[in-house]
Amino acid sequence: MKVKSFIIITLGLLISSLAFNIFLLPYHIVVGGISGISMLLNHLLGINSALSILVIFMFLYIIGCIFLNKENMVKTFIVSLLFPLFIYLTSLFIIKIDLSIDNRFLAGIMGGVTFGFGLGLVYHEGYNTGGMDIIVELLNKYFHFNDIYTKLVIDSLIAIIGSFIFGFETLIYSLITIYIYTSLIDKVVLGIVGSKAFNIITTKPDEVKKYIIDELHHGVTILNGKGAYTGDKKSILFAVIPKRDYYKLKDALKKIDNNAFFVVSNSYEVGGGKW
């Protein structure tokens, strides 16, 4: 991990941790994911949120190491450790300072903005926080579920469970906050579109194809091309991927074929099967 990436990821996790302890946990705004589950365990069983997040993260991390790419799981490991650590450290800081807000709706909005911005910084660097992201990747790999909608459904289900514990009003605040923070993640990562279309000209089409299919679990089409100036035959790979995988593919292209030429465009809607 580069120093710059580590600083950005650390900052993102710190912001998300502060958002969790200031705006979300005190007001019982269940944002879904492992963070939401930790709120429920904290309220029902009195388990420290940082501890429950760490235990669940480690359990899912082991599952990910078994069924997912080992290299990607190594990248997830440090984030899985830092996030609960920052949750714990920032909770100690919050105890000493009165940061309470009278308006719960405002707390939900601020929580969604800051929580989403922090996580967006992490995703922007090509990392994720583990936890539910591992479950989403598993469902995508084996059942080809759309990762964005899958995460949204899981978060919403956890928020609904929270409504049985904290009341129906909590569900409304939680769903609003989930919408805000997921929107902020998308905007921080790469703008407002859902997918990116790659047109790649490379002398190593088989290696690039293998990476897109085996590592990113997306389809790719190989076209035959010819250079207008040189007359040389070229292989052109076309692939549409979620924007959260944009930097993964971009970095992989540099490693596989540093001379590869690629053009990336926005894809506002994707339909049909894999080719």
C-alpha positions as CSV (number, residue, x, y, z in Angstrom):
1,M,0.0,0.0,0.0
2,K,1.4,3.4,-1.0
3,V,1.8,6.1,1.7
4,K,-0.7,8.4,0.0
5,S,-3.3,5.6,-0.2
6,F,-2.8,4.7,3.5
7,I,-3.2,8.4,4.5
8,I,-6.5,8.7,2.5
9,I,-7.8,5.4,3.8
10,T,-6.9,6.3,7.4
11,L,-8.7,9.7,7.0
12,G,-11.7,8.0,5.5
13,L,-12.0,5.5,8.3
14,L,-11.5,8.2,10.9
15,I,-14.3,10.3,9.4
16,S,-16.7,7.3,9.2
17,S,-15.9,6.3,12.8
18,L,-16.6,9.8,14.1
19,A,-19.9,9.8,12.1
20,F,-20.8,6.4,13.6
21,N,-20.2,7.6,17.2
22,I,-21.5,11.1,16.9
23,F,-24.5,10.9,14.6
24,L,-25.6,7.2,14.2
25,L,-25.1,5.2,17.4
26,P,-26.5,7.7,19.9
27,Y,-29.7,8.2,17.8
28,H,-30.2,4.5,16.9
29,I,-30.0,5.2,13.2
30,V,-29.3,1.7,11.8
31,V,-27.4,2.2,8.6
32,G,-27.2,-1.5,7.7
33,G,-24.0,-3.6,7.2
34,I,-21.9,-4.7,10.1
35,S,-22.1,-1.2,11.7
36,G,-25.9,-1.6,11.9
37,I,-25.7,-5.1,13.3
38,S,-23.3,-3.8,16.0
39,M,-25.9,-1.2,17.0
40,L,-28.5,-3.9,17.5
41,L,-26.0,-6.0,19.6
42,N,-25.0,-3.0,21.6
43,H,-28.6,-2.2,22.5
44,L,-29.8,-5.8,23.1
45,L,-26.8,-7.4,24.7
46,G,-24.7,-4.5,25.8
47,I,-21.8,-5.6,23.6
48,N,-19.3,-2.9,22.7
49,S,-19.8,-1.9,19.1
50,A,-16.1,-1.9,18.2
51,L,-15.7,-5.4,19.6
52,S,-18.7,-6.8,17.7
53,I,-17.6,-5.2,14.5
54,L,-14.1,-6.7,14.9
55,V,-15.4,-10.2,15.7
56,I,-17.9,-10.2,12.7
57,F,-15.3,-8.7,10.4
58,M,-12.8,-11.4,11.3
59,F,-15.3,-14.2,10.9
60,L,-16.3,-12.9,7.4
61,Y,-12.7,-12.3,6.5
62,I,-11.9,-16.0,7.1
63,I,-14.8,-16.9,4.8
64,G,-13.5,-14.5,2.2
65,C,-10.0,-16.0,2.4
66,I,-11.5,-19.4,1.6
67,F,-13.8,-18.5,-1.3
68,L,-12.5,-15.2,-2.7
69,N,-9.2,-13.9,-4.2
70,K,-6.5,-14.1,-1.5
71,E,-4.7,-10.9,-2.8
72,N,-7.8,-8.8,-2.5
73,M,-8.4,-10.2,1.0
74,V,-5.0,-9.2,2.1
75,K,-5.9,-5.6,1.1
76,T,-9.1,-5.9,3.1
77,F,-7.4,-7.1,6.2
78,I,-5.8,-3.8,7.3
79,V,-9.1,-1.9,6.8
80,S,-11.0,-4.6,8.8
81,L,-8.6,-4.0,11.7
82,L,-8.5,-0.2,11.5
83,F,-12.2,0.5,11.3
84,P,-13.2,-1.1,14.7
85,L,-10.0,0.3,16.2
86,F,-11.1,3.8,15.2
87,I,-14.6,3.2,16.4
88,Y,-13.2,2.4,19.8
89,L,-10.8,5.3,19.9
90,T,-13.3,7.9,18.7
91,S,-15.8,6.6,21.2
92,L,-13.4,7.5,24.0
93,F,-13.0,11.0,22.5
94,I,-16.8,11.5,22.2
95,I,-17.4,10.6,25.9
96,K,-15.4,13.6,27.0
97,I,-17.1,16.1,24.8
98,D,-20.8,17.0,24.5
99,L,-21.6,16.7,20.8
100,S,-25.3,15.9,21.2
101,I,-27.8,17.3,18.6
102,D,-31.5,17.9,19.5
103,N,-32.8,17.2,16.0
104,R,-32.6,13.5,15.2
105,F,-33.4,14.2,11.5
106,L,-30.4,16.5,11.2
107,A,-28.3,13.9,13.0
108,G,-29.3,11.4,10.3
109,I,-28.5,13.7,7.4
110,M,-25.1,14.6,8.9
111,G,-24.5,11.0,9.7
112,G,-25.2,9.9,6.1
113,V,-23.1,12.6,4.6
114,T,-20.0,12.1,6.8
115,F,-20.3,8.3,7.0
116,G,-20.6,8.1,3.2
117,F,-17.8,10.5,2.5
118,G,-15.5,8.6,4.7
119,L,-16.3,5.2,3.2
120,G,-16.1,6.8,-0.3
121,L,-12.5,7.7,0.3
122,V,-11.7,4.1,1.2
123,Y,-13.5,2.8,-1.9
124,H,-11.8,5.4,-4.1
125,E,-8.4,3.9,-3.2
126,G,-9.6,0.4,-4.4
127,Y,-10.2,-1.0,-0.9
128,N,-13.3,-1.9,1.0
129,T,-14.2,-2.3,4.7
130,G,-14.8,-6.0,4.5
131,G,-17.9,-7.2,6.4
132,M,-20.9,-7.1,4.1
133,D,-18.7,-6.3,1.2
134,I,-17.4,-9.8,1.4
135,I,-20.9,-11.2,1.4
136,V,-21.8,-9.0,-1.6
137,E,-18.7,-10.3,-3.5
138,L,-19.6,-13.9,-2.7
139,L,-23.2,-13.4,-4.0
140,N,-21.8,-11.7,-7.1
141,K,-19.2,-14.4,-7.8
142,Y,-21.5,-17.5,-7.4
143,F,-24.9,-16.1,-8.2
144,H,-24.1,-13.0,-10.4
145,F,-26.1,-10.7,-8.2
146,N,-25.7,-7.0,-8.9
147,D,-23.4,-5.8,-6.1
148,I,-24.9,-2.3,-5.8
149,Y,-28.5,-3.5,-5.4
150,T,-27.5,-6.5,-3.2
151,K,-25.8,-4.2,-0.7
152,L,-28.8,-1.8,-0.7
153,V,-31.2,-4.7,0.0
154,I,-29.0,-6.1,2.8
155,D,-28.7,-2.6,4.4
156,S,-32.5,-2.1,4.1
157,L,-33.2,-5.4,5.7
158,I,-31.0,-4.7,8.7
159,A,-32.7,-1.3,9.0
160,I,-36.1,-3.0,9.0
161,I,-35.0,-5.3,11.8
162,G,-33.8,-2.3,13.7
163,S,-37.3,-0.8,13.4
164,F,-38.7,-3.7,15.5
165,I,-36.2,-2.8,18.2
166,F,-36.1,1.0,18.1
167,G,-39.5,1.8,16.6
168,F,-40.9,2.6,13.1
169,E,-39.7,6.2,13.2
170,T,-36.2,4.8,13.3
171,L,-36.8,2.9,10.0
172,I,-37.6,6.2,8.3
173,Y,-34.5,7.9,9.6
174,S,-32.4,4.9,8.8
175,L,-33.6,4.5,5.2
176,I,-33.0,8.2,4.5
177,T,-29.5,8.0,6.0
178,I,-28.7,4.8,3.9
179,Y,-29.8,6.6,0.8
180,I,-27.6,9.6,1.6
181,Y,-24.5,7.7,2.5
182,T,-24.7,5.2,-0.5
183,S,-25.1,8.2,-2.8
184,L,-22.1,10.0,-1.2
185,I,-20.0,6.9,-1.7
186,D,-20.8,6.8,-5.4
187,K,-20.1,10.5,-5.8
188,V,-16.8,10.3,-4.0
189,V,-15.7,7.1,-5.8
190,L,-16.3,8.3,-9.4
191,G,-19.2,10.6,-10.1
192,I,-22.9,9.7,-10.6
193,V,-23.0,7.0,-13.2
194,G,-23.3,3.3,-12.3
195,S,-20.8,1.6,-14.6
196,K,-17.8,2.3,-16.8
197,A,-17.3,0.9,-20.3
198,F,-13.7,0.0,-21.1
199,N,-12.3,-0.3,-24.7
200,I,-8.8,-1.7,-24.4
201,I,-6.2,-2.2,-27.1
202,T,-3.5,-4.5,-25.8
203,T,-0.9,-7.0,-27.0
204,K,-1.8,-9.3,-24.0
205,P,-5.5,-9.8,-24.5
206,D,-5.6,-13.2,-22.8
207,E,-4.1,-11.9,-19.6
208,V,-6.4,-8.9,-19.5
209,K,-9.4,-11.1,-20.2
210,K,-8.4,-13.6,-17.5
211,Y,-8.2,-10.8,-14.9
212,I,-11.6,-9.3,-15.8
213,I,-13.3,-12.6,-15.7
214,D,-11.5,-14.4,-12.9
215,E,-10.7,-11.5,-10.5
216,L,-13.5,-8.9,-11.2
217,H,-16.1,-11.5,-12.3
218,H,-17.4,-9.5,-15.2
219,G,-17.9,-10.4,-18.9
220,V,-15.6,-9.2,-21.7
221,T,-15.8,-9.2,-25.5
222,I,-12.8,-9.5,-27.7
223,L,-12.9,-7.7,-31.1
224,N,-10.4,-7.9,-33.9
225,G,-9.0,-4.5,-35.0
226,K,-6.3,-3.1,-37.3
227,G,-4.1,0.0,-36.8
228,A,-4.9,2.6,-39.5
229,Y,-1.4,3.9,-39.5
230,T,0.7,0.8,-39.0
231,G,-1.6,-1.8,-40.4
232,D,-0.9,-4.1,-37.5
233,K,-3.6,-6.4,-36.2
234,K,-4.8,-5.6,-32.7
235,S,-7.1,-7.2,-30.2
236,I,-9.7,-4.8,-28.7
237,L,-11.4,-5.9,-25.4
238,F,-14.7,-4.4,-24.4
239,A,-16.0,-4.7,-20.8
240,V,-18.5,-2.9,-18.7
241,I,-17.7,-2.9,-15.0
242,P,-19.2,-1.2,-11.8
243,K,-17.4,2.0,-11.1
244,R,-16.1,0.7,-7.7
245,D,-13.9,-1.7,-9.8
246,Y,-12.7,1.1,-12.1
247,Y,-9.4,1.7,-10.3
248,K,-8.8,-2.1,-9.9
249,L,-8.9,-2.6,-13.6
250,K,-7.0,0.5,-14.4
251,D,-4.2,-0.5,-12.0
252,A,-4.2,-4.1,-13.4
253,L,-3.8,-2.8,-16.9
254,K,-0.6,-1.0,-15.9
255,K,0.8,-4.2,-14.4
256,I,-0.2,-6.5,-17.3
257,D,0.6,-4.3,-20.2
258,N,2.0,-0.8,-19.5
259,N,1.6,0.1,-23.2
260,A,-2.0,-0.8,-23.4
261,F,-4.3,1.9,-24.8
262,F,-7.7,2.2,-23.3
263,V,-10.7,4.5,-23.5
264,V,-13.2,4.7,-20.7
265,S,-16.8,6.1,-21.0
266,N,-19.8,6.4,-18.8
267,S,-22.5,3.6,-19.0
268,Y,-25.8,4.9,-17.6
269,E,-27.7,1.6,-18.2
270,V,-26.5,-2.0,-18.7
271,G,-28.7,-4.9,-19.7
272,G,-28.6,-8.3,-21.1
273,G,-26.2,-11.2,-20.4
274,K,-22.5,-11.8,-20.5
275,W,-20.6,-12.2,-23.8
